[in-house]
Amino acid sequence: MPIQNDNPLVRSKLMSAEDAASLLPRTGTIATSGFTNGHPKAIPAALARRIASDGGEGEFGYNLYTGASTGEELDGVLARAKAIRYRTPFMSTPDLRNQINSGEVEFVDAHLSHLSSYIAHGILDPIDAAIVEAVDVASDGRIYLTTSSGMSPTFVAYAREVFVELNEAHPLELKGYHDIFLPELAPHGRPIHITSVDDRIGVPYVSCDPGRIRGIVKTHRRDHVEPFRKPDAVSAAIAGHVLEFVRHEVAFGRIPKNLLPFQSGVGNVANAVLAEMAAADWVPPVRMYTEVLQDSVFDLLDAEKLEFASTCALTFSPAAETRFHESISELRRRFVIRPQEISNNPEVIRRMGIIAMNTALEVDIYGHVNSTHVMGSAMMNGIGGSGDFTRNAYISIFLTPSTAKGGKISAVVPMVSHVDHVEHSVQIVVTEQGLADLRGLCPVRRARAIIENCAAPQYRDLLEEYLDHAIRVSKGGHMPHDLDRVFELHRRYADTGSMLPE
């Protein structure tokens, strides 16, 4: 029988969100559950109300750590309350993004696999309070998380005190989905015994001394996830190029006929790739070792194309979440939710031969990728786990439409305005125009391949002219550049609103 959430521990710690918020310090470090979803919703809102009604007894200001992005109910309300001073490692809400780009909030964009050791080794400020969303809490302190794991186990382990939001919008059948295991820290690290996506090596709960649980708040609030758009022509074309490449690699024996595990980033393009997999007759049932499962996983399930999926979060639109709840017991044999210390672990990613698919903002002609900064200086969301997978994947693929802003911006440029993924890690670049396989190519040959296959037609002549010019004038012939002209597309956009000449 499932453990009900009305045991003596819950009863003794039960309080309102307002009471919990009143117990939080005015300043300090708060760490919360959440990895695109599964974040606390009631206590942050109550804290924002507390700040708004404060009588001026002193400033509020927090360092905020999470697993990855959260929603308006956490980042949004605290940003609007001017409560966040420092944020890491990833975010995606407009108000917080604006405060970061205006310099009001310090933001540390970090590889998700690095953050745990930063906390454990005291590189980051210690955690005053952890707030985690759960579906149940046992009398001995076992915390059963909701739809994401993120860094909740680490936060609970290192926080001075813990608050739990028991979210009754999720069924108790979520218990058993999680596989909680944390690797040992250097220099005492041992092998992580995962050799298949369906291996389980941990327990389905986060352990916590009941005495460290300061308060429990009952809620009934689903995560707000916008429905994903159906794949448009651009996304479908990108997906088609990816599948054609995978089929080619199978034919050459570089990928086995039963394929390799896939990692897929968040967004509509990534959803389109999975939808195309579901529709392709030649694609066998696939395995996924990824950070986030989105709506398109149901396309795979409907087509009987999903063997198993390991993830850090289940991030479904309302309709897909309802369907998940209806099939929650059956799907337990298909899904496992892991902490990001495992889902993003370089050792496991390298061992299993992952095919990694992530999104780029822009790619330069030599294969460097910018996935975080608009025009080099304005933060979009963060690098997230894309670096963890790209640097360790068997095949690393970057996807992007060839243009943005109605063709006024080219995603292929002479030099990216910010570098997140260097040429040594980027193997395949795909736009709706085509696919460039960069493996084994010298820089100039990479440039020719990217321009010819990936750049939008209206930008190809500009890029080819730049490359030929750079070859003539550059003092170094290995990766030719003209430093006077290398950002001319970006400068033209800043001056005129378009990268195209008038």
QUIKAZI-V952927 format. One record per residue. N is the residue number from 0. RES is the residue in one small letter. SS is DSSP state (~ for helix, > for strand, _ for the rest). PHI is phi in degrees with one decimal (999 if undefined). BURIAL is 1 if it has 16 or more other C-alpha atoms within 10 Angstrom, else 0. Layout:
BEGIN
[[N RES SS PHI BURIAL] [N RES SS PHI BURIAL]]
END
This chain:
BEGIN
[[0 m _ 999 0] [1 p _ -65.4 0] [2 i _ -74.8 0] [3 q _ -81.7 0] [4 n _ -93.5 1] [5 d _ -127.3 0] [6 n _ -78.1 0] [7 p ~ -57.2 0] [8 l ~ -63.5 1] [9 v ~ -62.0 1] [10 r ~ -61.6 0] [11 s ~ -74.7 0] [12 k ~ -104.3 1] [13 l > -66.2 1] [14 m _ -155.7 0] [15 s _ -80.3 1] [16 a ~ -62.0 1] [17 e ~ -63.9 1] [18 d ~ -63.9 1] [19 a ~ -62.6 1] [20 a ~ -62.8 1] [21 s ~ -68.6 0] [22 l ~ -86.3 0] [23 l _ -75.9 1] [24 p _ -67.0 0] [25 r _ -72.9 1] [26 t > -137.0 1] [27 g > 139.4 1] [28 t > -121.4 1] [29 i > -114.6 1] [30 a > -122.4 1] [31 t > -131.6 1] [32 s _ -66.5 1] [33 g _ 129.6 1] [34 f _ -152.1 1] [35 t _ 73.6 1] [36 n _ -159.8 1] [37 g _ 71.9 1] [38 h _ -92.9 1] [39 p _ -67.0 1] [40 k _ -126.0 1] [41 a ~ -82.3 1] [42 i ~ -66.4 1] [43 p ~ -59.3 1] [44 a ~ -64.4 1] [45 a ~ -66.3 1] [46 l ~ -64.5 1] [47 a ~ -62.4 1] [48 r ~ -66.6 1] [49 r ~ -61.4 1] [50 i ~ -65.3 1] [51 a ~ -64.1 0] [52 s _ -97.8 0] [53 d _ -63.7 0] [54 g _ -89.2 0] [55 g _ 81.4 0] [56 e _ -82.2 0] [57 g _ 147.2 0] [58 e _ -73.0 0] [59 f _ -103.4 1] [60 g > -174.3 1] [61 y > -132.4 1] [62 n > -81.4 1] [63 l > -122.7 1] [64 y > -109.6 1] [65 t _ -138.6 1] [66 g _ -72.4 1] [67 a _ -150.4 1] [68 s _ -70.5 1] [69 t _ -125.9 1] [70 g _ -119.9 1] [71 e ~ -58.6 1] [72 e ~ -70.1 1] [73 l ~ -121.6 1] [74 d ~ -59.2 1] [75 g ~ -65.0 1] [76 v ~ -67.4 1] [77 l ~ -73.9 1] [78 a ~ -65.4 1] [79 r ~ -67.4 0] [80 a _ -82.4 1] [81 k _ 57.8 1] [82 a _ -99.2 1] [83 i > -99.3 1] [84 r > -104.8 1] [85 y > -144.3 1] [86 r > -137.7 1] [87 t > -155.9 1] [88 p > -107.8 1] [89 f _ -159.2 1] [90 m _ -156.0 1] [91 s _ -152.6 1] [92 t _ -97.1 1] [93 p ~ -59.6 0] [94 d ~ -63.7 1] [95 l ~ -68.7 1] [96 r ~ -58.5 1] [97 n ~ -63.0 1] [98 q ~ -68.5 1] [99 i ~ -65.8 1] [100 n ~ -74.6 0] [101 s _ -90.0 0] [102 g _ 88.3 0] [103 e _ -74.1 0] [104 v _ -118.8 1] [105 e > -76.5 1] [106 f > -124.4 1] [107 v > -109.5 0] [108 d > -83.6 1] [109 a _ -133.7 1] [110 h _ -59.0 1] [111 l _ -63.3 1] [112 s _ -74.4 1] [113 h _ -90.4 1] [114 l ~ -65.0 1] [115 s ~ -58.1 1] [116 s ~ -69.0 1] [117 y ~ -61.5 0] [118 i ~ -73.6 1] [119 a ~ -63.4 0] [120 h _ -93.5 0] [121 g _ 75.4 0] [122 i _ -70.6 0] [123 l _ -95.3 1] [124 d _ -59.6 0] [125 p _ -64.7 1] [126 i _ -88.4 1] [127 d _ -78.5 1] [128 a > -144.9 1] [129 a > -105.1 1] [130 i > -122.7 1] [131 v > -125.7 1] [132 e > -92.4 1] [133 a > -139.1 1] [134 v > -96.5 1] [135 d > -163.2 1] [136 v > -132.7 1] [137 a _ -83.3 1] [138 s _ -65.4 1] [139 d _ -94.6 0] [140 g _ 95.6 1] [141 r _ -65.9 1] [142 i > -108.0 1] [143 y > -100.8 1] [144 l > -71.8 1] [145 t _ -90.6 1] [146 t _ -95.7 1] [147 s > -141.6 1] [148 s _ -101.7 1] [149 g _ 54.6 1] [150 m _ -108.5 1] [151 s ~ -54.6 1] [152 p ~ -60.4 1] [153 t ~ -67.8 1] [154 f ~ -60.4 1] [155 v ~ -62.9 1] [156 a ~ -66.1 1] [157 y ~ -106.2 1] [158 a _ -77.1 1] [159 r _ -66.5 0] [160 e > -146.7 1] [161 v > -127.8 1] [162 f > -117.1 1] [163 v > -123.2 1] [164 e > -99.3 1] [165 l > -85.7 1] [166 n > -94.6 1] [167 e _ -80.6 1] [168 a _ -72.4 0] [169 h _ -101.2 1] [170 p _ -72.0 0] [171 l ~ -61.9 1] [172 e ~ -66.0 0] [173 l ~ -64.2 1] [174 k _ -60.8 1] [175 g _ 107.7 1] [176 y _ -74.9 1] [177 h > -84.2 1] [178 d > -127.9 1] [179 i > -90.2 1] [180 f _ -151.4 1] [181 l _ -115.3 1] [182 p _ -68.9 0] [183 e _ -73.4 0] [184 l _ -84.9 0] [185 a _ -60.3 0] [186 p _ -93.3 0] [187 h _ -108.5 0] [188 g _ -62.8 0] [189 r _ -122.5 0] [190 p _ -57.4 0] [191 i _ -94.8 0] [192 h _ -86.9 0] [193 i _ -116.4 1] [194 t _ -119.7 0] [195 s _ -143.1 0] [196 v _ -61.6 1] [197 d _ -96.6 1] [198 d _ -66.3 0] [199 r _ -118.7 1] [200 i _ -127.0 0] [201 g _ -125.6 0] [202 v > -125.3 0] [203 p _ -86.1 1] [204 y _ -145.6 1] [205 v > -99.1 1] [206 s _ -82.5 1] [207 c _ -150.8 1] [208 d _ -60.8 0] [209 p ~ -53.9 1] [210 g ~ -67.7 0] [211 r ~ -90.9 1] [212 i > -83.8 1] [213 r > -82.4 1] [214 g > -159.5 1] [215 i > -127.9 1] [216 v > -120.5 1] [217 k > -87.9 1] [218 t > -135.5 1] [219 h _ -150.0 0] [220 r _ -136.5 0] [221 r _ -78.1 0] [222 d _ -69.6 1] [223 h _ -94.4 1] [224 v _ -121.7 0] [225 e _ -65.3 0] [226 p _ -58.9 0] [227 f _ -77.5 0] [228 r _ -69.5 0] [229 k _ -64.9 0] [230 p _ -54.9 1] [231 d _ -86.0 0] [232 a ~ -63.0 0] [233 v ~ -66.5 1] [234 s ~ -62.7 1] [235 a ~ -63.9 1] [236 a ~ -66.0 1] [237 i ~ -59.0 1] [238 a ~ -60.5 1] [239 g ~ -62.4 1] [240 h ~ -65.7 1] [241 v ~ -63.1 1] [242 l ~ -66.0 1] [243 e ~ -61.7 0] [244 f ~ -63.9 1] [245 v ~ -60.0 1] [246 r ~ -63.0 1] [247 h ~ -62.3 0] [248 e ~ -65.8 0] [249 v ~ -63.6 0] [250 a ~ -61.2 0] [251 f _ -87.3 0] [252 g _ 80.1 0] [253 r _ -86.2 0] [254 i _ -127.6 1] [255 p _ -66.2 0] [256 k _ -62.0 0] [257 n _ -87.1 0] [258 l _ 65.4 1] [259 l _ -122.0 1] [260 p _ -62.4 1] [261 f > -106.6 1] [262 q > -113.2 1] [263 s > -132.6 1] [264 g _ -69.3 1] [265 v _ -85.3 1] [266 g _ 130.5 0] [267 n ~ -70.1 1] [268 v ~ -66.5 1] [269 a ~ -61.7 1] [270 n ~ -60.3 1] [271 a ~ -63.9 1] [272 v ~ -62.4 1] [273 l ~ -67.2 1] [274 a ~ -63.5 1] [275 e ~ -66.9 1] [276 m ~ -60.3 1] [277 a ~ -63.5 1] [278 a ~ -85.6 0] [279 a _ -79.3 0] [280 d _ -61.8 0] [281 w _ -79.5 0] [282 v _ -77.4 1] [283 p _ -78.8 1] [284 p _ -55.0 1] [285 v > -105.2 1] [286 r > -114.7 1] [287 m > -125.4 1] [288 y > -129.3 1] [289 t _ -143.7 1] [290 e _ -95.1 1] [291 v > -138.0 1] [292 l > -100.3 1] [293 q _ -115.3 1] [294 d _ -55.0 1] [295 s _ -64.5 1] [296 v ~ -63.2 1] [297 f ~ -73.6 1] [298 d ~ -61.7 1] [299 l ~ -65.3 1] [300 l ~ -63.6 1] [301 d ~ -63.1 0] [302 a _ -87.9 1] [303 e _ 56.7 0] [304 k _ -113.0 1] [305 l > -111.2 1] [306 e > -81.3 1] [307 f > -166.8 1] [308 a > -135.8 1] [309 s > -104.7 1] [310 t > -147.5 1] [311 c _ -103.8 1] [312 a > -158.3 1] [313 l > -105.3 1] [314 t _ -118.1 1] [315 f _ -113.1 1] [316 s _ -65.2 1] [317 p ~ -54.0 1] [318 a ~ -65.7 0] [319 a ~ -69.0 1] [320 e ~ -65.3 1] [321 t ~ -59.9 0] [322 r ~ -64.3 0] [323 f ~ -60.9 1] [324 h ~ -61.6 0] [325 e ~ -66.9 0] [326 s _ -116.2 0] [327 i ~ -63.0 1] [328 s ~ -70.0 0] [329 e ~ -66.6 0] [330 l ~ -77.0 0] [331 r _ -58.8 1] [332 r _ -82.6 0] [333 r _ -111.2 0] [334 f > -121.8 1] [335 v > -139.9 1] [336 i > -109.6 1] [337 r > -118.1 1] [338 p _ -62.9 1] [339 q ~ -67.9 1] [340 e ~ -63.1 1] [341 i ~ -104.9 1] [342 s ~ -61.0 1] [343 n _ -108.3 1] [344 n _ -75.0 1] [345 p ~ -57.8 1] [346 e ~ -59.7 0] [347 v ~ -70.8 1] [348 i ~ -59.0 1] [349 r ~ -66.1 0] [350 r ~ -62.1 0] [351 m ~ -88.8 1] [352 g _ 66.3 1] [353 i _ -71.5 1] [354 i > -95.4 1] [355 a > -98.3 1] [356 m > -126.7 1] [357 n > -133.0 1] [358 t > -101.5 1] [359 a _ -109.6 1] [360 l _ -79.6 1] [361 e > -152.6 1] [362 v > -130.7 1] [363 d > -95.3 1] [364 i _ -65.2 1] [365 y _ -99.2 1] [366 g _ 102.4 1] [367 h _ -79.8 1] [368 v > -122.4 1] [369 n > -107.3 1] [370 s _ -118.3 1] [371 t _ -131.2 1] [372 h > -116.9 1] [373 v > -76.8 0] [374 m _ 52.9 1] [375 g _ 86.0 0] [376 s _ -134.9 0] [377 a > -96.0 0] [378 m > -66.2 1] [379 m _ -89.0 1] [380 n _ -134.4 1] [381 g _ 138.7 1] [382 i _ -77.3 1] [383 g _ 56.9 1] [384 g _ -99.1 1] [385 s ~ -61.1 1] [386 g ~ -69.9 1] [387 d ~ -56.1 1] [388 f ~ -79.8 1] [389 t ~ -59.9 1] [390 r _ -71.9 1] [391 n _ -122.3 1] [392 a _ -73.2 1] [393 y _ -70.3 1] [394 i > -135.4 1] [395 s > -109.3 1] [396 i > -120.3 1] [397 f > -117.0 1] [398 l > -116.1 1] [399 t _ -165.0 1] [400 p _ -59.5 1] [401 s _ -71.9 1] [402 t > -138.6 1] [403 a > -137.9 0] [404 k ~ 53.3 0] [405 g ~ 64.5 0] [406 g ~ 93.1 0] [407 k _ -77.8 0] [408 i > -121.7 1] [409 s > -94.0 1] [410 a _ -77.7 1] [411 v > -105.8 1] [412 v > -134.2 1] [413 p _ -60.5 1] [414 m _ -144.3 1] [415 v _ -64.9 1] [416 s _ -78.9 1] [417 h _ -157.3 1] [418 v _ -110.9 1] [419 d _ -107.7 1] [420 h > -127.6 1] [421 v _ -84.2 0] [422 e _ -51.7 1] [423 h _ -70.5 0] [424 s _ -104.1 1] [425 v _ -91.5 1] [426 q _ -104.8 1] [427 i > -129.6 1] [428 v > -120.0 1] [429 v > -132.4 1] [430 t > -125.7 1] [431 e _ -67.2 1] [432 q _ -74.5 1] [433 g > 163.1 1] [434 l > -129.0 1] [435 a > -114.1 1] [436 d > -92.6 1] [437 l _ -93.0 1] [438 r _ -64.4 0] [439 g _ 78.1 0] [440 l _ -100.3 0] [441 c _ -71.0 0] [442 p ~ -55.2 1] [443 v ~ -65.7 1] [444 r ~ -68.6 0] [445 r ~ -61.2 1] [446 a ~ -60.8 1] [447 r ~ -60.5 1] [448 a ~ -66.2 1] [449 i ~ -67.1 1] [450 i ~ -62.3 1] [451 e ~ -67.6 1] [452 n ~ -99.7 1] [453 c ~ -116.7 1] [454 a _ -73.1 1] [455 a _ -66.4 1] [456 p ~ -52.5 0] [457 q ~ -70.8 0] [458 y ~ -108.3 1] [459 r ~ -63.0 1] [460 d ~ -61.5 0] [461 l ~ -61.2 1] [462 l ~ -72.0 1] [463 e ~ -65.1 1] [464 e ~ -62.9 0] [465 y ~ -62.2 1] [466 l ~ -61.5 1] [467 d ~ -62.3 0] [468 h ~ -63.0 0] [469 a ~ -63.1 1] [470 i ~ -61.6 1] [471 r ~ -73.6 0] [472 v ~ -103.3 0] [473 s _ -66.5 0] [474 k _ -75.8 0] [475 g _ -120.9 0] [476 g _ -93.1 0] [477 h _ -71.6 0] [478 m _ -131.2 1] [479 p _ -65.2 1] [480 h _ -145.7 1] [481 d _ -109.2 1] [482 l _ -64.4 0] [483 d _ -75.5 0] [484 r _ -118.5 0] [485 v _ -62.2 1] [486 f _ -110.0 1] [487 e ~ -65.6 1] [488 l ~ -67.3 1] [489 h ~ -64.5 1] [490 r ~ -66.1 0] [491 r ~ -63.9 0] [492 y ~ -64.0 1] [493 a ~ -62.6 0] [494 d ~ -84.7 0] [495 t ~ -120.1 0] [496 g _ 87.1 0] [497 s _ -152.5 1] [498 m _ -77.7 1] [499 l _ -80.3 1] [500 p _ -64.5 0] [501 e _ -70.2 0]]
END
